[in-house]
Amino acid sequence: MVEVEVKGEKLGPIGLLIDFKDLKKALKKVLSELDHKLLNDLPFFKENNPSSELIAFYIFKRLEEELSPFPE
């Protein structure tokens, strides 16, 4: 299970920081990169041990890429 928390400085024009639909889509994309894969074959994990901490860091960094800039 993966839990995601987002925070930001201001809400968009309809009063949302980010639409759950967009967050779910981004998370699904990132997790598909890891699901049923040999982690040691992924570029990030060729240089880093696939510990739970670094898997969480990988997910964080990839979500940051997918969500930046936040849709406005």
Secondary structure by P-SEA (a helix, b strand, c coil): cbbbbbbccccccccccccaaaaaaaaaaaaaacccccccccaaaaaccccaaaaaaaaaaaaaaaaccccc
